[in-house]
């Protein structure tokens, strides 16, 4: 039975996920590049470890929730990091949205070294992470997925096995493609409604429960109208996800026009001002306000 979990990456998503694991009674060992970022978790009972190597020692499972594929590669393959330091048999679960190819590589290396490996990216934003209602998209061996269900159930409510290694990441790519279209549609609709002099609050109430309603509209419509660009999910990370999805699609000969256009719009926004990358994804409305 799993008791001790190593958790690497305590940002907007990782921190509440780690907190929910503790609420379910798991003992947590955490690593963050800046110790101060984990201070509140430590106050709540987590043990801070100054290195990844120390964090993963003596753990039943290790969860990684970092930023970019290069960060994932570093925490797994870097000298003295996960593969060098965890005990054989430790479950390794990468919950970062990253390259499916990298997920397959981590799985293959894990097989060589005696580690069960899962790729299990999530969707649901910071609200889902805080409330423990994330959707979790898992790839890897099904027996390993079943063994890790108690961990996933501490963090999410819609938990599904997608298939072999890399499948969790492919499912997340498809999820991000859907979000790109939905959120872009919300921004374009609000830009149009504003240009035509509509009361945007009345407009939002009018369409929210109709055929145009969506999770993206519910999550971000009011924030866009109120000029609230605080991140639940960073633009810079969404650009990373869409770039990965575009590359994977083109590798299959798919040319996804909507995805390419939304990505180009976000890239134009950050090219204009790099600080825009630190905004929440709803900051796309700024593209239409230029």
C-alpha positions in Angstrom: 0.0 0.0 0.0 1.4 3.4 -1.0 2.2 5.8 1.9 5.1 8.0 1.0 5.0 10.2 -2.2 7.7 12.3 -3.7 6.3 15.4 -5.4 8.4 17.5 -7.7 6.9 20.9 -8.9 4.6 22.9 -6.6 3.4 25.7 -8.9 -0.2 26.8 -9.7 -1.3 23.2 -10.4 1.2 21.1 -8.5 0.8 22.7 -5.1 -3.0 22.1 -4.7 -2.5 18.6 -6.1 0.2 17.9 -3.5 -2.1 19.4 -0.8 -4.9 17.1 -1.7 -2.7 14.1 -1.5 -1.8 15.1 2.1 -5.5 15.5 2.9 -6.0 11.9 1.9 -3.3 10.8 4.4 -0.3 10.4 2.2 3.1 11.4 3.5 4.7 13.9 1.2 8.3 14.7 0.3 8.5 17.8 -1.9 11.1 19.4 -4.1 11.0 22.9 -5.6 13.8 25.0 -7.1 12.9 27.7 -4.6 12.2 26.4 -1.1 10.0 29.3 -0.3 7.4 28.1 -2.8 6.9 25.0 -0.7 6.8 26.7 2.7 3.1 26.5 3.2 3.1 22.8 2.3 5.9 22.2 4.8 3.8 24.1 7.4 1.0 21.6 6.7 3.2 18.6 7.2 5.2 18.0 4.0 8.9 17.4 4.2 11.0 19.7 2.0 14.0 18.1 0.3 16.8 20.3 -1.1 17.6 18.0 -4.0 15.5 15.7 -6.3 17.7 12.8 -5.4 16.8 13.2 -1.7 13.2 13.8 -2.5 12.7 10.5 -4.3 14.5 8.2 -1.9 12.3 6.0 0.2 9.2 6.8 -1.7 6.5 4.4 -3.0 5.7 6.7 -5.9 7.1 9.9 -7.4 4.9 12.5 -9.1 6.3 15.2 -11.3 4.4 18.3 -12.3 6.9 20.7 -13.8 6.7 23.3 -16.7 8.2 22.3 -20.0 9.6 19.2 -21.7 13.1 20.3 -20.9 12.2 20.4 -17.2 10.7 16.9 -17.4 13.8 15.6 -19.1 16.1 17.1 -16.5 14.2 15.8 -13.5 14.2 12.2 -14.9 17.5 11.9 -16.7 19.7 14.6 -15.0 22.6 13.3 -13.0 21.6 12.4 -9.5 17.9 12.9 -10.3 15.0 10.4 -10.5 16.4 7.5 -12.4 19.7 7.7 -10.6 18.2 8.0 -7.1 14.8 6.3 -6.8 14.6 2.7 -5.6 13.7 0.2 -8.3 10.0 -0.5 -8.2 9.0 3.0 -7.3 6.0 4.2 -9.4 7.0 7.2 -11.5 4.1 9.4 -12.7 4.6 12.4 -14.9 1.6 14.6 -14.7 3.2 17.5 -16.7 1.7 18.2 -20.1 4.7 17.2 -22.3 5.8 15.5 -25.5 4.3 12.1 -26.1 7.6 11.1 -27.5 9.3 12.0 -24.3 6.7 10.1 -22.3 7.5 7.0 -24.4 11.2 7.5 -23.7 10.7 7.8 -20.0 8.6 4.6 -20.0 11.2 2.7 -22.0 14.0 3.8 -19.7 11.8 2.9 -16.7 11.3 -0.6 -18.1 15.1 -1.1 -18.4 15.6 0.0 -14.8 12.7 -1.7 -13.2 10.4 1.3 -12.7 6.7 1.3 -13.5 6.0 4.5 -15.4 2.8 6.4 -16.2 2.2 9.6 -18.2 -0.9 11.2 -16.6 -1.5 14.8 -17.6 -4.5 16.6 -16.2 -7.1 19.1 -17.2 -9.4 21.3 -15.1 -7.2 24.3 -14.4 -6.2 25.6 -11.0 -9.9 25.4 -9.8 -9.9 21.7 -10.5 -6.6 21.2 -8.8 -7.7 23.1 -5.7 -11.0 21.2 -5.5 -9.6 17.8 -6.3 -11.8 17.5 -9.4 -9.2 17.2 -12.1 -9.7 15.0 -15.2 -6.7 12.7 -15.3 -5.6 11.2 -18.7 -3.3 8.2 -18.0 -1.0 6.2 -20.3 1.2 3.3 -19.6 0.6 -0.3 -18.4 -3.0 -0.8 -17.2 -1.9 -2.7 -14.1 0.2 0.2 -13.0 -2.6 2.6 -13.6 -4.9 0.5 -11.4 -2.2 0.4 -8.7 -2.0 4.2 -8.7 -5.7 4.9 -8.6 -5.7 5.8 -4.9 -3.3 8.6 -5.8 -5.3 9.8 -8.8 -8.5 9.7 -6.7 -7.0 12.1 -4.2 -6.5 14.7 -7.0 -9.3 14.1 -9.5 -12.8 12.8 -10.2 -12.7 12.0 -13.9 -9.9 9.4 -14.2 -9.4 7.4 -17.3 -6.9 5.0 -18.7 -6.1 6.0 -22.3 -3.8 3.2 -23.4 -0.1 2.5 -23.8 2.7 4.8 -22.8 2.3 8.2 -24.4 -1.5 7.9 -24.8 -2.2 10.1 -21.8 -0.2 12.9 -23.5 -1.9 12.3 -26.8 -5.3 12.7 -25.1 -4.1 15.9 -23.5 -3.0 17.2 -26.9 -6.5 16.6 -28.2 -7.9 18.3 -25.1 -5.8 21.4 -25.7 -6.8 21.6 -29.3 -10.5 21.6 -28.2 -9.7 24.4 -25.7 -7.9 26.5 -28.3 -11.0 26.6 -30.5 -13.5 27.1 -27.6 -11.5 29.9 -25.9 -10.8 31.6 -29.2 -14.5 31.5 -30.0 -15.3 33.2 -26.7 -12.8 36.0 -27.3 -14.0 36.6 -30.8 -17.6 36.7 -29.7 -16.9 39.2 -27.0 -14.9 41.3 -29.3 -17.8 41.4 -31.7 -20.4 42.0 -29.0 -18.3 44.9 -27.7 -17.8 46.4 -31.1 -21.6 46.4 -31.7 -22.3 48.1 -28.3 -23.9 45.3 -26.4 -23.8 45.2 -22.6 -21.3 42.4 -22.2 -22.6 41.2 -18.8 -26.1 40.9 -20.2 -24.7 39.1 -23.3 -22.9 36.6 -21.1 -26.0 35.8 -19.1 -28.0 35.4 -22.3 -25.8 32.8 -24.0 -24.2 30.9 -21.1 -27.0 28.3 -20.9 -27.7 28.1 -24.6 -26.0 26.2 -27.4 -23.0 28.5 -27.2 -22.3 27.7 -23.6 -19.1 26.0 -22.7 -16.7 25.4 -19.9 -14.4 28.0 -21.3 -17.1 30.6 -21.4 -18.1 29.8 -17.8 -14.5 29.9 -16.6 -13.3 33.0 -18.5 -16.2 35.0 -19.9 -16.7 37.0 -16.7 -12.9 37.4 -16.2 -12.5 38.7 -19.7 -15.3 41.3 -19.3 -13.8 42.3 -15.9 -10.2 42.6 -17.2 -9.0 39.9 -14.9 -6.0 38.2 -16.5 -4.7 36.4 -13.4 -3.4 33.0 -14.5 -5.2 29.8 -13.7 -3.1 28.5 -16.6 -0.3 30.5 -18.1 -0.3 31.7 -21.7 3.3 30.6 -22.0 2.3 27.0 -21.0 -0.6 27.0 -23.4 1.7 28.0 -26.3 4.0 25.1 -25.3 1.0 22.7 -25.4 -0.3 23.9 -28.7 3.2 23.8 -30.2 3.5 20.2 -29.1 0.0 19.4 -30.5 0.8 21.0 -33.8 4.0 19.1 -34.2 2.4 15.8 -33.3 -0.5 16.5 -35.8 1.8 17.4 -38.6 3.8 14.3 -38.0 0.7 12.4 -38.9 0.0 14.5 -41.9 -2.8 16.4 -40.2 -2.9 20.2 -40.8 -5.2 21.6 -38.1 -6.0 25.1 -39.4 -7.8 26.3 -36.2 -5.0 25.2 -34.0 -2.4 26.9 -36.2 -4.3 30.1 -36.2 -4.9 30.3 -32.4 -1.3 29.4 -31.8 -0.2 32.2 -34.2 -2.5 34.7 -32.3 -1.0 33.8 -29.0 2.5 33.9 -30.3 1.8 37.4 -31.8 0.6 38.5 -28.4 3.7 37.4 -26.6 6.0 38.7 -29.4 4.4 42.1 -28.8 5.1 42.0 -25.1 6.9 39.0 -23.4 5.1 39.8 -20.2 1.9 38.6 -21.8 3.2 35.0 -21.5 2.6 35.3 -17.7 -1.1 36.1 -18.1 -3.8 33.5 -17.9 -5.1 32.0 -21.2 -8.0 34.4 -21.2 -5.5 37.1 -22.0 -6.0 36.1 -25.6 -8.7 38.9 -25.6 -5.8 41.4 -25.8 -5.1 40.2 -29.3 -8.5 41.5 -30.3 -8.1 44.7 -28.4 -5.0 45.9 -30.3 
